[in-house]
Amino acid sequence: MASDSTNKVLITGGGGLLGRSAAARFSQSGWHVVSFSKADLDISNEAAVLELIDRIEPGFVINCAAATDVDRCEREPAWAYEANELGPCLLARACRNQGASLVHISTDYVFDGEKDGFYTQDDKPNPQSVYAKSKLAGELAVIAELGERAYIVRSSWIFGAGGKNFGSRIVDFARSGAKLKGVIDQFSIPTYAPDLAARIVEIAHRGVSGLYQVTNTGAATWMGFARMALDLAGLGNVEISPVTRAELAQPAPRPHNSAMRCVLSEQLGFTPLRAWQEALTEFIHQLCLPASLQNTTGGTWLDH
Protein backbone atom coordinates (compact mmCIF):
# COMPACT_ATOMS: atom_id res chain seq x y z
CA MET A 1 0.00 0.00 0.00
CA ALA A 2 2.10 2.79 -1.34
CA SER A 3 -0.10 5.85 -0.82
CA ASP A 4 -2.76 7.26 1.46
CA SER A 5 -5.36 6.52 -1.20
CA THR A 6 -4.48 2.83 -1.54
CA ASN A 7 -4.54 2.52 2.27
CA LYS A 8 -8.09 3.85 2.41
CA VAL A 9 -11.11 1.55 2.21
CA LEU A 10 -14.72 2.60 1.76
CA ILE A 11 -17.36 0.14 2.97
CA THR A 12 -20.93 0.30 1.67
CA GLY A 13 -23.65 -1.46 3.60
CA GLY A 14 -21.48 -0.76 6.62
CA GLY A 15 -24.31 -0.99 9.14
CA GLY A 16 -25.03 -4.63 8.38
CA LEU A 17 -23.61 -7.94 9.40
CA LEU A 18 -20.59 -8.22 7.14
CA GLY A 19 -20.08 -4.46 6.88
CA ARG A 20 -19.45 -4.13 10.60
CA SER A 21 -17.06 -7.08 10.65
CA ALA A 22 -15.21 -5.76 7.59
CA ALA A 23 -14.80 -2.32 9.15
CA ALA A 24 -13.38 -3.87 12.32
CA ARG A 25 -10.96 -6.18 10.49
CA PHE A 26 -9.68 -3.55 8.07
CA SER A 27 -9.15 -1.10 10.95
CA GLN A 28 -7.27 -3.74 12.94
CA SER A 29 -5.06 -4.33 9.89
CA GLY A 30 -4.02 -0.68 9.67
CA TRP A 31 -6.32 0.55 6.92
CA HIS A 32 -8.10 3.88 7.10
CA VAL A 33 -11.78 2.90 7.03
CA VAL A 34 -14.74 5.00 5.94
CA SER A 35 -18.05 3.18 6.34
CA PHE A 36 -21.54 4.08 5.15
CA SER A 37 -24.76 2.28 6.06
CA LYS A 38 -27.64 1.79 3.63
CA ALA A 39 -29.35 4.75 5.29
CA ASP A 40 -26.28 6.91 4.66
CA LEU A 41 -25.75 5.85 1.05
CA ASP A 42 -28.18 4.48 -1.53
CA ILE A 43 -25.82 2.75 -3.96
CA SER A 44 -28.47 2.94 -6.69
CA ASN A 45 -28.23 6.76 -6.60
CA GLU A 46 -25.64 7.48 -9.28
CA ALA A 47 -24.95 11.09 -8.34
CA ALA A 48 -24.47 10.21 -4.67
CA VAL A 49 -22.15 7.31 -5.48
CA LEU A 50 -20.00 9.32 -7.89
CA GLU A 51 -19.73 12.26 -5.50
CA LEU A 52 -18.83 10.11 -2.53
CA ILE A 53 -16.10 8.07 -4.19
CA ASP A 54 -14.67 11.18 -5.82
CA ARG A 55 -14.56 12.87 -2.40
CA ILE A 56 -13.26 9.93 -0.35
CA GLU A 57 -10.73 8.72 -2.96
CA PRO A 58 -10.48 5.15 -1.63
CA GLY A 59 -8.06 2.55 -2.89
CA PHE A 60 -10.65 -0.16 -2.26
CA VAL A 61 -14.42 -0.17 -2.01
CA ILE A 62 -16.01 -3.14 -0.21
CA ASN A 63 -19.63 -3.50 -1.28
CA CYS A 64 -21.63 -5.21 1.46
CA ALA A 65 -24.91 -3.53 0.47
CA ALA A 66 -27.52 -5.84 -1.06
CA ALA A 67 -31.14 -6.90 -1.10
CA THR A 68 -30.93 -10.25 0.72
CA ASP A 69 -34.58 -10.99 1.53
CA VAL A 70 -34.89 -13.85 -0.94
CA ASP A 71 -38.68 -14.08 -0.88
CA ARG A 72 -39.19 -10.32 -1.11
CA CYS A 73 -36.88 -10.32 -4.13
CA GLU A 74 -39.18 -12.90 -5.72
CA ARG A 75 -42.20 -10.68 -5.12
CA GLU A 76 -40.45 -7.39 -5.97
CA PRO A 77 -37.89 -8.00 -8.72
CA ALA A 78 -37.39 -4.29 -9.44
CA TRP A 79 -36.29 -3.80 -5.83
CA ALA A 80 -33.91 -6.75 -6.12
CA TYR A 81 -32.24 -5.61 -9.34
CA GLU A 82 -31.90 -2.01 -8.16
CA ALA A 83 -29.89 -3.11 -5.13
CA ASN A 84 -28.11 -6.14 -6.54
CA GLU A 85 -27.31 -5.11 -10.13
CA LEU A 86 -27.70 -1.36 -10.62
CA GLY A 87 -26.04 -0.39 -7.35
CA PRO A 88 -22.92 -2.54 -7.86
CA CYS A 89 -22.70 -1.34 -11.47
CA LEU A 90 -22.69 2.30 -10.34
CA LEU A 91 -20.10 1.59 -7.67
CA ALA A 92 -17.89 -0.14 -10.22
CA ARG A 93 -18.24 2.77 -12.65
CA ALA A 94 -17.29 5.26 -9.96
CA CYS A 95 -14.32 3.09 -8.96
CA ARG A 96 -13.19 2.98 -12.59
CA ASN A 97 -13.32 6.77 -12.78
CA GLN A 98 -11.39 7.07 -9.52
CA GLY A 99 -8.86 4.30 -10.21
CA ALA A 100 -10.08 2.28 -7.23
CA SER A 101 -10.71 -1.45 -6.90
CA LEU A 102 -14.03 -2.96 -5.83
CA VAL A 103 -14.65 -6.04 -3.70
CA HIS A 104 -18.24 -7.05 -4.40
CA ILE A 105 -19.93 -9.60 -2.12
CA SER A 106 -22.03 -12.22 -3.89
CA THR A 107 -23.69 -15.51 -3.05
CA ASP A 108 -23.68 -19.29 -3.40
CA TYR A 109 -27.24 -19.00 -4.70
CA VAL A 110 -25.93 -18.28 -8.21
CA PHE A 111 -25.72 -22.09 -8.54
CA ASP A 112 -28.78 -24.25 -9.20
CA GLY A 113 -27.96 -26.78 -6.48
CA GLU A 114 -28.07 -29.88 -8.67
CA LYS A 115 -24.38 -30.77 -8.40
CA ASP A 116 -23.06 -33.44 -6.05
CA GLY A 117 -20.02 -32.20 -4.17
CA PHE A 118 -18.54 -28.70 -4.11
CA TYR A 119 -19.06 -25.96 -6.67
CA THR A 120 -15.90 -24.26 -7.93
CA GLN A 121 -15.31 -21.26 -10.16
CA ASP A 122 -15.24 -23.68 -13.09
CA ASP A 123 -18.94 -24.48 -12.61
CA LYS A 124 -21.36 -22.41 -14.67
CA PRO A 125 -23.86 -20.42 -12.60
CA ASN A 126 -27.50 -21.24 -13.15
CA PRO A 127 -29.51 -19.06 -10.76
CA GLN A 128 -33.08 -20.15 -10.05
CA SER A 129 -34.57 -17.28 -8.01
CA VAL A 130 -34.91 -13.55 -8.67
CA TYR A 131 -32.49 -12.94 -5.81
CA ALA A 132 -29.89 -15.24 -7.34
CA LYS A 133 -30.37 -13.87 -10.85
CA SER A 134 -29.99 -10.30 -9.62
CA LYS A 135 -26.82 -11.18 -7.70
CA LEU A 136 -25.27 -12.84 -10.74
CA ALA A 137 -26.23 -9.79 -12.81
CA GLY A 138 -24.39 -7.67 -10.26
CA GLU A 139 -21.26 -9.80 -10.58
CA LEU A 140 -21.29 -9.45 -14.36
CA ALA A 141 -21.91 -5.70 -14.20
CA VAL A 142 -18.96 -5.17 -11.86
CA ILE A 143 -16.64 -7.23 -14.05
CA ALA A 144 -17.80 -5.41 -17.21
CA GLU A 145 -17.14 -2.01 -15.65
CA LEU A 146 -13.89 -2.72 -13.80
CA GLY A 147 -12.16 -5.67 -15.45
CA GLU A 148 -8.91 -6.44 -13.64
CA ARG A 149 -9.81 -4.25 -10.65
CA ALA A 150 -12.93 -6.29 -9.90
CA TYR A 151 -12.90 -8.69 -6.95
CA ILE A 152 -15.99 -10.90 -6.65
CA VAL A 153 -16.35 -12.71 -3.33
CA ARG A 154 -19.12 -15.31 -3.16
CA SER A 155 -20.01 -16.60 0.28
CA SER A 156 -22.77 -18.59 1.97
CA TRP A 157 -24.95 -18.71 5.09
CA ILE A 158 -23.17 -15.85 6.84
CA PHE A 159 -23.65 -15.69 10.62
CA GLY A 160 -22.26 -13.74 13.55
CA ALA A 161 -23.06 -11.62 16.59
CA GLY A 162 -25.51 -8.73 16.52
CA GLY A 163 -27.78 -9.88 13.73
CA LYS A 164 -31.55 -9.74 13.47
CA ASN A 165 -32.51 -12.89 11.58
CA PHE A 166 -32.98 -16.55 12.46
CA GLY A 167 -29.39 -17.77 12.64
CA SER A 168 -28.14 -15.09 14.98
CA ARG A 169 -31.32 -15.06 17.04
CA ILE A 170 -32.00 -18.78 17.27
CA VAL A 171 -30.95 -18.83 20.93
CA ASP A 172 -33.31 -15.93 21.68
CA PHE A 173 -36.13 -17.65 19.80
CA ALA A 174 -35.55 -20.87 21.70
CA ARG A 175 -35.54 -19.12 25.05
CA SER A 176 -38.76 -17.30 24.16
CA GLY A 177 -40.55 -20.58 23.54
CA ALA A 178 -40.95 -20.08 19.78
CA LYS A 179 -41.63 -23.20 17.72
CA LEU A 180 -38.47 -23.90 15.72
CA LYS A 181 -38.20 -25.63 12.36
CA GLY A 182 -34.97 -26.93 10.82
CA VAL A 183 -34.63 -27.54 7.10
CA ILE A 184 -33.14 -30.99 6.47
CA ASP A 185 -32.76 -31.07 2.68
CA GLN A 186 -30.67 -27.97 1.91
CA PHE A 187 -26.87 -28.07 2.15
CA SER A 188 -24.27 -25.33 2.10
CA ILE A 189 -21.46 -24.00 4.30
CA PRO A 190 -22.13 -21.70 7.27
CA THR A 191 -19.64 -18.84 7.22
CA TYR A 192 -18.69 -16.71 10.23
CA ALA A 193 -18.73 -13.00 9.39
CA PRO A 194 -15.44 -12.16 11.19
CA ASP A 195 -13.67 -15.02 9.38
CA LEU A 196 -15.02 -13.88 6.01
CA ALA A 197 -14.03 -10.30 6.75
CA ALA A 198 -10.49 -11.36 7.69
CA ARG A 199 -10.13 -13.23 4.40
CA ILE A 200 -11.38 -10.17 2.47
CA VAL A 201 -8.61 -8.15 4.14
CA GLU A 202 -6.09 -10.81 3.05
CA ILE A 203 -7.43 -10.68 -0.50
CA ALA A 204 -7.12 -6.89 -0.61
CA HIS A 205 -3.56 -7.05 0.74
CA ARG A 206 -2.59 -9.70 -1.82
CA GLY A 207 -3.96 -7.60 -4.66
CA VAL A 208 -4.90 -10.46 -7.00
CA SER A 209 -8.29 -9.68 -8.50
CA GLY A 210 -10.74 -12.31 -9.70
CA LEU A 211 -13.58 -14.52 -8.53
CA TYR A 212 -13.28 -15.90 -4.99
CA GLN A 213 -15.57 -18.34 -3.16
CA VAL A 214 -14.96 -17.80 0.54
CA THR A 215 -16.58 -19.94 3.22
CA ASN A 216 -15.70 -21.73 6.40
CA THR A 217 -15.00 -25.45 6.04
CA GLY A 218 -17.54 -28.29 5.96
CA ALA A 219 -21.09 -28.55 4.63
CA ALA A 220 -24.20 -28.56 6.81
CA THR A 221 -27.98 -28.39 6.77
CA TRP A 222 -29.96 -25.66 8.49
CA MET A 223 -31.11 -28.34 10.94
CA GLY A 224 -27.55 -29.36 11.74
CA PHE A 225 -26.47 -25.78 12.30
CA ALA A 226 -29.45 -24.95 14.49
CA ARG A 227 -29.16 -28.13 16.58
CA MET A 228 -25.50 -27.53 17.32
CA ALA A 229 -26.13 -23.86 18.15
CA LEU A 230 -28.77 -24.73 20.73
CA ASP A 231 -26.71 -27.58 22.19
CA LEU A 232 -23.75 -25.20 22.64
CA ALA A 233 -26.03 -22.69 24.33
CA GLY A 234 -27.18 -25.28 26.85
CA LEU A 235 -30.57 -25.64 25.17
CA GLY A 236 -30.29 -29.25 24.11
CA ASN A 237 -33.77 -29.96 25.43
CA VAL A 238 -35.38 -27.53 22.96
CA GLU A 239 -37.11 -29.34 20.11
CA ILE A 240 -36.51 -28.42 16.46
CA SER A 241 -39.04 -29.86 14.05
CA PRO A 242 -37.48 -31.25 10.84
CA VAL A 243 -38.99 -29.85 7.63
CA THR A 244 -38.20 -29.86 3.93
CA ARG A 245 -38.01 -26.70 1.86
CA ALA A 246 -41.08 -27.81 -0.07
CA GLU A 247 -43.07 -28.05 3.15
CA LEU A 248 -42.30 -24.41 3.92
CA ALA A 249 -43.91 -23.36 0.60
CA GLN A 250 -41.72 -20.26 0.26
CA PRO A 251 -42.09 -18.01 -2.81
CA ALA A 252 -38.46 -18.29 -3.95
CA PRO A 253 -36.65 -21.54 -4.80
CA ARG A 254 -33.44 -22.36 -2.95
CA PRO A 255 -30.58 -24.55 -4.22
CA HIS A 256 -30.53 -28.04 -2.72
CA ASN A 257 -26.73 -28.01 -2.52
CA SER A 258 -24.64 -24.87 -2.87
CA ALA A 259 -21.49 -25.81 -0.97
CA MET A 260 -18.42 -24.18 -2.56
CA ARG A 261 -14.66 -24.44 -2.62
CA CYS A 262 -12.27 -21.80 -3.95
CA VAL A 263 -9.79 -22.82 -6.63
CA LEU A 264 -8.23 -19.34 -6.71
CA SER A 265 -7.60 -19.31 -2.95
CA GLU A 266 -5.94 -22.72 -3.26
CA GLN A 267 -3.73 -21.47 -6.11
CA LEU A 268 -2.69 -18.44 -4.03
CA GLY A 269 -1.87 -20.60 -1.02
CA PHE A 270 -4.45 -19.14 1.34
CA THR A 271 -5.00 -21.26 4.44
CA PRO A 272 -8.55 -22.69 4.43
CA LEU A 273 -10.88 -21.01 6.89
CA ARG A 274 -11.60 -23.04 10.01
CA ALA A 275 -14.48 -25.48 10.33
CA TRP A 276 -17.87 -23.85 10.73
CA GLN A 277 -18.38 -25.84 13.94
CA GLU A 278 -15.37 -24.15 15.52
CA ALA A 279 -16.60 -20.73 14.38
CA LEU A 280 -20.10 -21.47 15.67
CA THR A 281 -18.66 -22.43 19.05
CA GLU A 282 -16.95 -19.03 19.24
CA PHE A 283 -20.13 -17.28 18.17
CA ILE A 284 -22.32 -18.98 20.78
CA HIS A 285 -19.74 -18.38 23.50
CA GLN A 286 -19.73 -14.70 22.54
CA LEU A 287 -23.53 -14.62 22.41
CA CYS A 288 -23.89 -16.09 25.88
CA LEU A 289 -21.44 -13.71 27.55
CA PRO A 290 -22.86 -10.93 29.74
CA ALA A 291 -23.75 -7.90 27.59
CA SER A 292 -20.95 -5.84 29.13
CA LEU A 293 -18.37 -8.33 27.85
CA GLN A 294 -19.75 -8.88 24.36
CA ASN A 295 -17.98 -7.76 21.20
CA THR A 296 -20.68 -7.10 18.58
CA THR A 297 -18.49 -6.15 15.63
CA GLY A 298 -19.59 -9.31 13.83
CA GLY A 299 -22.83 -9.86 11.98
CA THR A 300 -25.52 -12.45 11.47
CA TRP A 301 -26.38 -15.64 9.68
CA LEU A 302 -28.48 -15.00 6.56
CA ASP A 303 -31.34 -17.47 6.56
CA HIS A 304 -31.98 -17.66 2.81
C-alpha positions in Angstrom: 0.0 0.0 0.0 2.1 2.8 -1.3 -0.1 5.9 -0.8 -2.8 7.3 1.5 -5.4 6.5 -1.2 -4.5 2.8 -1.5 -4.5 2.5 2.3 -8.1 3.9 2.4 -11.1 1.5 2.2 -14.7 2.6 1.8 -17.4 0.1 3.0 -20.9 0.3 1.7 -23.7 -1.5 3.6 -21.5 -0.8 6.6 -24.3 -1.0 9.1 -25.0 -4.6 8.4 -23.6 -7.9 9.4 -20.6 -8.2 7.1 -20.1 -4.5 6.9 -19.4 -4.1 10.6 -17.1 -7.1 10.7 -15.2 -5.8 7.6 -14.8 -2.3 9.2 -13.4 -3.9 12.3 -11.0 -6.2 10.5 -9.7 -3.5 8.1 -9.1 -1.1 10.9 -7.3 -3.7 12.9 -5.1 -4.3 9.9 -4.0 -0.7 9.7 -6.3 0.6 6.9 -8.1 3.9 7.1 -11.8 2.9 7.0 -14.7 5.0 5.9 -18.0 3.2 6.3 -21.5 4.1 5.2 -24.8 2.3 6.1 -27.6 1.8 3.6 -29.4 4.8 5.3 -26.3 6.9 4.7 -25.7 5.8 1.0 -28.2 4.5 -1.5 -25.8 2.7 -4.0 -28.5 2.9 -6.7 -28.2 6.8 -6.6 -25.6 7.5 -9.3 -25.0 11.1 -8.3 -24.5 10.2 -4.7 -22.2 7.3 -5.5 -20.0 9.3 -7.9 -19.7 12.3 -5.5 -18.8 10.1 -2.5 -16.1 8.1 -4.2 -14.7 11.2 -5.8 -14.6 12.9 -2.4 -13.3 9.9 -0.3 -10.7 8.7 -3.0 -10.5 5.2 -1.6 -8.1 2.5 -2.9 -10.7 -0.2 -2.3 -14.4 -0.2 -2.0 -16.0 -3.1 -0.2 -19.6 -3.5 -1.3 -21.6 -5.2 1.5 -24.9 -3.5 0.5 -27.5 -5.8 -1.1 -31.1 -6.9 -1.1 -30.9 -10.2 0.7 -34.6 -11.0 1.5 -34.9 -13.8 -0.9 -38.7 -14.1 -0.9 -39.2 -10.3 -1.1 -36.9 -10.3 -4.1 -39.2 -12.9 -5.7 -42.2 -10.7 -5.1 -40.5 -7.4 -6.0 -37.9 -8.0 -8.7 -37.4 -4.3 -9.4 -36.3 -3.8 -5.8 -33.9 -6.7 -6.1 -32.2 -5.6 -9.3 -31.9 -2.0 -8.2 -29.9 -3.1 -5.1 -28.1 -6.1 -6.5 -27.3 -5.1 -10.1 -27.7 -1.4 -10.6 -26.0 -0.4 -7.4 -22.9 -2.5 -7.9 -22.7 -1.3 -11.5 -22.7 2.3 -10.3 -20.1 1.6 -7.7 -17.9 -0.1 -10.2 -18.2 2.8 -12.7 -17.3 5.3 -10.0 -14.3 3.1 -9.0 -13.2 3.0 -12.6 -13.3 6.8 -12.8 -11.4 7.1 -9.5 -8.9 4.3 -10.2 -10.1 2.3 -7.2 -10.7 -1.5 -6.9 -14.0 -3.0 -5.8 -14.6 -6.0 -3.7 -18.2 -7.1 -4.4 -19.9 -9.6 -2.1 -22.0 -12.2 -3.9 -23.7 -15.5 -3.0 -23.7 -19.3 -3.4 -27.2 -19.0 -4.7 -25.9 -18.3 -8.2 -25.7 -22.1 -8.5 -28.8 -24.3 -9.2 -28.0 -26.8 -6.5 -28.1 -29.9 -8.7 -24.4 -30.8 -8.4 -23.1 -33.4 -6.1 -20.0 -32.2 -4.2 -18.5 -28.7 -4.1 -19.1 -26.0 -6.7 -15.9 -24.3 -7.9 -15.3 -21.3 -10.2 -15.2 -23.7 -13.1 -18.9 -24.5 -12.6 -21.4 -22.4 -14.7 -23.9 -20.4 -12.6 -27.5 -21.2 -13.2 -29.5 -19.1 -10.8 -33.1 -20.1 -10.1 -34.6 -17.3 -8.0 -34.9 -13.5 -8.7 -32.5 -12.9 -5.8 -29.9 -15.2 -7.3 -30.4 -13.9 -10.8 -30.0 -10.3 -9.6 -26.8 -11.2 -7.7 -25.3 -12.8 -10.7 -26.2 -9.8 -12.8 -24.4 -7.7 -10.3 -21.3 -9.8 -10.6 -21.3 -9.4 -14.4 -21.9 -5.7 -14.2 -19.0 -5.2 -11.9 -16.6 -7.2 -14.1 -17.8 -5.4 -17.2 -17.1 -2.0 -15.6 -13.9 -2.7 -13.8 -12.2 -5.7 -15.5 -8.9 -6.4 -13.6 -9.8 -4.3 -10.7 -12.9 -6.3 -9.9 -12.9 -8.7 -7.0 -16.0 -10.9 -6.7 -16.4 -12.7 -3.3 -19.1 -15.3 -3.2 -20.0 -16.6 0.3 -22.8 -18.6 2.0 -25.0 -18.7 5.1 -23.2 -15.9 6.8 -23.6 -15.7 10.6 -22.3 -13.7 13.5 -23.1 -11.6 16.6 -25.5 -8.7 16.5 -27.8 -9.9 13.7 -31.5 -9.7 13.5 -32.5 -12.9 11.6 -33.0 -16.6 12.5 -29.4 -17.8 12.6 -28.1 -15.1 15.0 -31.3 -15.1 17.0 -32.0 -18.8 17.3 -31.0 -18.8 20.9 -33.3 -15.9 21.7 -36.1 -17.6 19.8 -35.6 -20.9 21.7 -35.5 -19.1 25.0 -38.8 -17.3 24.2 -40.5 -20.6 23.5 -40.9 -20.1 19.8 -41.6 -23.2 17.7 -38.5 -23.9 15.7 -38.2 -25.6 12.4 -35.0 -26.9 10.8 -34.6 -27.5 7.1 -33.1 -31.0 6.5 -32.8 -31.1 2.7 -30.7 -28.0 1.9 -26.9 -28.1 2.2 -24.3 -25.3 2.1 -21.5 -24.0 4.3 -22.1 -21.7 7.3 -19.6 -18.8 7.2 -18.7 -16.7 10.2 -18.7 -13.0 9.4 -15.4 -12.2 11.2 -13.7 -15.0 9.4 -15.0 -13.9 6.0 -14.0 -10.3 6.8 -10.5 -11.4 7.7 -10.1 -13.2 4.4 -11.4 -10.2 2.5 -8.6 -8.2 4.1 -6.1 -10.8 3.0 -7.4 -10.7 -0.5 -7.1 -6.9 -0.6 -3.6 -7.1 0.7 -2.6 -9.7 -1.8 -4.0 -7.6 -4.7 -4.9 -10.5 -7.0 -8.3 -9.7 -8.5 -10.7 -12.3 -9.7 -13.6 -14.5 -8.5 -13.3 -15.9 -5.0 -15.6 -18.3 -3.2 -15.0 -17.8 0.5 -16.6 -19.9 3.2 -15.7 -21.7 6.4 -15.0 -25.5 6.0 -17.5 -28.3 6.0 -21.1 -28.6 4.6 -24.2 -28.6 6.8 -28.0 -28.4 6.8 -30.0 -25.7 8.5 -31.1 -28.3 10.9 -27.6 -29.4 11.7 -26.5 -25.8 12.3 -29.5 -25.0 14.5 -29.2 -28.1 16.6 -25.5 -27.5 17.3 -26.1 -23.9 18.2 -28.8 -24.7 20.7 -26.7 -27.6 22.2 -23.8 -25.2 22.6 -26.0 -22.7 24.3 -27.2 -25.3 26.9 -30.6 -25.6 25.2 -30.3 -29.3 24.1 -33.8 -30.0 25.4 -35.4 -27.5 23.0 -37.1 -29.3 20.1 -36.5 -28.4 16.5 -39.0 -29.9 14.1 -37.5 -31.2 10.8 -39.0 -29.8 7.6 -38.2 -29.9 3.9 -38.0 -26.7 1.9 -41.1 -27.8 -0.1 -43.1 -28.1 3.2 -42.3 -24.4 3.9 -43.9 -23.4 0.6 -41.7 -20.3 0.3 -42.1 -18.0 -2.8 -38.5 -18.3 -3.9 -36.7 -21.5 -4.8 -33.4 -22.4 -2.9 -30.6 -24.6 -4.2 -30.5 -28.0 -2.7 -26.7 -28.0 -2.5 -24.6 -24.9 -2.9 -21.5 -25.8 -1.0 -18.4 -24.2 -2.6 -14.7 -24.4 -2.6 -12.3 -21.8 -4.0 -9.8 -22.8 -6.6 -8.2 -19.3 -6.7 -7.6 -19.3 -2.9 -5.9 -22.7 -3.3 -3.7 -21.5 -6.1 -2.7 -18.4 -4.0 -1.9 -20.6 -1.0 -4.5 -19.1 1.3 -5.0 -21.3 4.4 -8.6 -22.7 4.4 -10.9 -21.0 6.9 -11.6 -23.0 10.0 -14.5 -25.5 10.3 -17.9 -23.8 10.7 -18.4 -25.8 13.9 -15.4 -24.1 15.5 -16.6 -20.7 14.4 -20.1 -21.5 15.7 -18.7 -22.4 19.0 -16.9 -19.0 19.2 -20.1 -17.3 18.2 -22.3 -19.0 20.8 -19.7 -18.4 23.5 -19.7 -14.7 22.5 -23.5 -14.6 22.4 -23.9 -16.1 25.9 -21.4 -13.7 27.5 -22.9 -10.9 29.7 -23.8 -7.9 27.6 -20.9 -5.8 29.1 -18.4 -8.3 27.9 -19.8 -8.9 24.4 -18.0 -7.8 21.2 -20.7 -7.1 18.6 -18.5 -6.2 15.6 -19.6 -9.3 13.8 -22.8 -9.9 12.0 -25.5 -12.5 11.5 -26.4 -15.6 9.7 -28.5 -15.0 6.6 -31.3 -17.5 6.6 -32.0 -17.7 2.8 
